[in-house]
């Protein structure tokens, strides 16, 4: 028997990958403990930006100093040269995500006493339905480190959802690198059908998509979301830029006008997005257009990423916008994001929503708006909005 700890950096896909390793080690009879007390550390790394990769390297180095063995996994591990010169007790696992749990488990070794089931750490369960990306955005390293798009079988996804419900998870988040590419051709599934059937699994009280590209916001998909009673009224739709010239340089397959038209039909949804600031040759006028599109689209939260060149991409040697300018533009966009959040929160004062409490005193409404309410973790409670705070909507149980 070995003791182990797991840590992930980056996105929800990274979280699900780390959890897959965790569950495999638990099912093999190993024991999870906190932090440096473990014999083995698994660090699932990220390389989407320079900052993310730097944090991943630091996490691996710290783990190497406090654990007997370390397995570095994830996107950073699969990026050529990203984790060179690691300590002798670090194993860099460069396998595909679906192969990683078995590879680590085989190296650690199983014991005779195994567990038949293991529980995820969080109140909501993230279920990966797809991995990889076959697109070629100029700035993105993900196709290089995760490979081409591939989907899980629909029956495997639905079985996992049923298992998560049995474990007590009330909310299911379908996640992947590019969810709109999900296909199970043999079983006749696309994402809209999967949404309908996943939302109908007995015990699922809330179903949400982690992210969806604007070109995949088809009429069929929107209809499936509207007609599935458990589907959340929240969509995260990456924007990246509101300037058509920058979008073309990025290799994105839409214009700002196309993005706005798609989101116009979803005015009753809470809409959030990613934006890259300081892409090569982004001028002040282009950035100003991004601010305008963010507001016109009715976005309520923007995840801001200052551009950093990634090795192997088409813009790997291009970084023309000074760091000072990126920082100033990032601050302006985050300020607008904060203002837009506050507008939506204000509109909810006096209303009631179903809130999933996922940590003490805090949870999320049906549209993924943050609520602060005093209720037991894991409960879905009716909450009435009475005031606002910097962290979200202050509420009382209705």
Residue pairs with C-beta under 8 A, 6 or more apart in sequence:
1 29
1 30
1 31
1 111
2 25
2 30
2 31
2 39
2 40
2 108
2 109
3 30
3 31
3 32
3 33
3 37
3 38
3 39
3 40
4 22
4 25
4 30
4 31
4 32
4 33
4 38
4 39
4 40
4 41
4 42
4 108
5 32
5 33
5 34
5 35
5 37
5 38
5 40
5 41
5 42
5 67
6 18
6 19
6 21
6 22
6 32
6 41
6 42
6 43
6 44
7 18
7 41
7 42
7 43
7 44
7 59
7 63
8 14
8 15
8 17
8 18
8 19
8 43
8 44
8 74
9 43
9 44
9 45
9 46
9 52
9 55
9 56
9 59
9 74
9 76
10 44
10 45
10 46
10 48
10 52
10 74
10 75
11 46
11 48
12 126
12 173
12 175
12 210
13 97
13 128
13 131
13 175
13 176
13 177
13 210
14 44
14 45
14 46
14 74
14 75
15 44
15 126
16 126
16 127
16 128
16 175
17 44
17 73
17 74
17 97
17 100
17 128
18 42
18 44
18 73
18 74
19 120
19 121
19 126
20 97
20 100
20 101
21 42
21 44
21 71
21 73
21 100
21 101
21 104
21 105
22 32
22 42
22 118
22 121
23 101
23 118
23 120
24 101
24 102
24 104
24 105
25 32
25 42
25 104
25 105
25 108
26 32
26 115
26 118
27 114
27 115
27 116
27 117
27 118
28 105
28 108
28 109
28 110
28 111
28 114
29 110
29 111
29 112
29 113
29 114
29 115
30 40
30 108
30 111
32 38
35 66
36 66
36 67
38 67
39 67
39 68
39 69
40 67
40 68
40 69
40 70
40 71
40 108
41 63
41 66
41 67
41 69
41 70
41 71
42 70
42 71
42 73
42 104
43 56
43 59
43 60
43 63
43 70
43 71
43 72
43 73
43 74
44 73
44 74
45 53
45 56
45 57
45 59
45 60
45 72
45 73
45 74
45 75
45 76
45 77
45 82
45 83
46 52
46 53
46 55
46 56
46 74
46 75
46 76
47 53
47 56
47 75
47 76
47 79
47 82
47 141
47 145
47 310
48 75
48 140
48 141
48 142
48 305
48 310
49 305
49 306
49 308
49 310
50 308
50 309
51 308
52 76
53 76
53 79
53 82
56 72
56 74
56 76
56 82
56 83
57 76
57 82
57 83
60 70
60 72
60 83
60 86
60 90
61 86
61 87
63 70
63 90
64 70
64 86
64 87
64 89
64 90
65 87
67 89
68 89
69 89
69 91
70 87
70 89
70 90
70 91
71 90
71 91
71 93
71 104
71 107
72 83
72 86
72 90
72 91
72 92
72 93
73 93
73 100
73 104
74 97
75 141
75 142
75 145
75 146
76 82
76 83
76 145
77 83
77 92
77 93
77 94
78 94
78 144
78 145
78 146
79 141
79 144
79 145
79 311
79 312
80 311
80 312
81 311
82 311
83 90
83 92
86 92
91 107
93 100
93 103
93 104
95 103
96 131
96 146
96 147
97 131
97 146
98 131
117 163
117 167
119 167
119 168
120 126
120 164
120 167
120 169
122 169
122 358
123 169
123 170
123 171
123 356
123 357
123 358
123 359
123 377
123 378
124 169
124 170
124 171
124 172
124 173
124 206
124 208
124 356
124 358
125 161
125 164
125 167
125 169
125 171
125 172
125 173
126 173
126 175
126 210
127 157
127 160
127 161
127 164
127 172
127 173
127 174
127 175
128 152
128 175
128 176
129 151
129 152
129 157
129 174
129 175
129 176
129 179
129 182
129 194
130 149
130 150
130 151
130 152
130 176
130 177
130 178
130 179
130 181
130 182
131 146
131 147
131 149
131 150
131 176
131 177
132 142
132 143
132 146
132 147
132 148
132 149
132 150
132 177
132 178
133 140
133 142
133 143
133 146
133 148
133 149
133 177
133 178
133 181
134 143
134 148
134 149
134 181
135 143
135 178
135 251
135 253
136 143
136 251
136 314
137 250
137 251
137 252
138 249
138 250
138 251
138 313
138 314
138 315
139 250
139 251
139 276
139 279
139 307
139 309
139 310
139 313
139 314
139 315
140 310
140 313
141 310
141 311
141 312
141 313
142 177
144 312
144 313
146 177
149 177
149 178
149 181
151 181
151 182
151 183
151 184
152 184
153 184
153 186
153 187
154 184
154 187
154 189
154 193
154 194
154 197
155 187
157 174
157 194
157 198
158 197
158 198
158 201
161 172
161 198
161 201
161 204
162 201
162 202
162 203
164 172
165 172
165 201
165 202
165 203
165 204
166 203
168 378
170 203
170 204
170 205
170 206
170 356
170 378
170 380
171 205
171 206
171 207
171 208
171 356
172 198
172 201
172 204
172 206
172 207
172 208
173 207
173 208
173 209
173 210
174 194
174 195
174 198
174 207
174 208
174 209
174 210
175 210
175 211
176 182
176 210
178 213
179 191
179 209
179 210
179 211
179 212
179 213
179 216
180 191
180 212
180 213
180 215
180 216
180 221
181 216
182 189
182 190
182 191
182 194
183 189
183 190
184 194
190 220
191 216
191 221
191 224
192 218
192 220
192 221
192 223
192 224
193 224
195 207
195 209
195 221
195 224
195 225
195 228
195 231
196 224
196 227
196 228
198 204
198 207
199 207
199 228
199 229
199 230
199 231
200 228
200 230
204 230
205 230
205 380
206 230
206 232
206 354
206 356
206 366
206 380
207 228
207 230
207 231
207 232
208 231
208 232
208 234
208 368
209 232
209 235
209 236
210 236
211 236
211 237
211 238
212 221
212 235
212 236
212 237
213 237
213 238
214 237
214 238
214 239
214 254
214 258
214 259
214 262
214 263
215 253
215 254
217 235
217 237
217 262
217 263
217 266
222 265
222 266
224 231
225 231
225 235
232 366
232 367
232 368
233 268
233 269
233 270
233 366
233 367
234 269
234 270
234 271
234 272
234 366
234 367
234 368
235 266
235 269
235 270
235 271
235 272
236 271
236 272
236 273
236 274
237 259
237 262
237 263
237 271
237 272
237 273
238 273
238 274
239 259
239 273
239 274
239 275
239 290
239 293
239 294
239 297
239 299
239 302
240 246
240 247
240 250
240 252
240 274
240 275
240 276
241 247
241 250
241 252
241 256
241 275
241 276
241 279
241 282
241 286
241 290
242 256
242 259
242 275
242 289
242 290
242 291
242 292
242 293
242 294
243 256
243 282
243 285
243 286
243 287
243 289
243 290
244 255
244 256
244 257
245 286
246 279
246 281
246 282
246 286
246 290
247 254
247 255
247 256
249 279
249 280
249 281
250 276
250 279
251 314
256 289
256 293
259 293
259 297
260 293
260 296
260 297
263 271
263 297
263 298
267 298
269 367
270 300
270 344
270 367
270 368
270 369
271 297
271 298
271 299
271 300
272 299
272 300
272 301
272 302
272 303
272 368
273 294
273 297
273 299
273 301
273 302
273 303
274 302
274 303
274 305
275 290
275 294
275 302
275 303
275 304
275 305
275 333
276 305
276 306
276 307
277 287
277 290
277 304
277 305
277 306
277 307
277 326
277 329
277 330
277 333
278 306
278 307
278 321
278 325
278 326
278 329
278 330
279 307
279 315
279 321
280 307
280 315
280 318
280 319
280 320
280 321
281 320
281 321
282 307
282 321
287 329
290 333
291 332
291 333
291 336
294 302
294 333
294 336
294 337
294 340
295 336
295 340
298 340
299 337
299 340
300 337
300 340
300 341
300 343
300 344
300 369
301 337
301 340
301 341
302 333
302 334
302 336
302 337
302 340
304 330
304 333
304 334
304 337
306 323
306 326
306 327
306 330
307 319
307 321
307 326
308 319
309 315
309 316
309 317
309 318
309 319
310 316
342 388
344 369
345 369
345 385
345 388
345 392
345 393
346 388
348 365
348 369
348 385
348 393
349 385
349 386
349 387
349 388
349 393
350 384
350 385
350 386
351 384
351 385
352 382
352 383
352 384
352 385
352 398
353 365
353 366
353 367
353 369
353 371
353 382
353 383
353 385
354 365
354 366
354 380
354 381
354 382
354 383
355 363
355 364
355 365
355 371
355 373
355 375
355 380
355 381
355 382
355 383
355 395
356 363
356 364
356 379
356 380
357 363
357 373
357 375
357 376
357 377
357 378
357 379
357 380
357 381
358 364
358 377
358 378
359 377
360 377
361 372
361 373
361 374
362 370
362 371
362 372
362 373
362 391
362 392
363 370
363 371
363 373
363 375
363 381
364 370
364 371
365 371
365 383
365 393
369 392
369 393
370 391
370 392
370 393
371 383
371 385
371 392
371 393
371 395
372 389
372 391
372 392
372 393
372 394
372 395
373 381
373 383
373 395
373 396
373 397
374 396
374 397
375 381
375 383
375 397
381 397
381 398
382 397
382 398
383 395
383 396
383 397
383 398
384 395
384 396
384 397
384 398
385 393
385 394
385 395
386 394
386 395
386 396
387 393
387 394
388 394
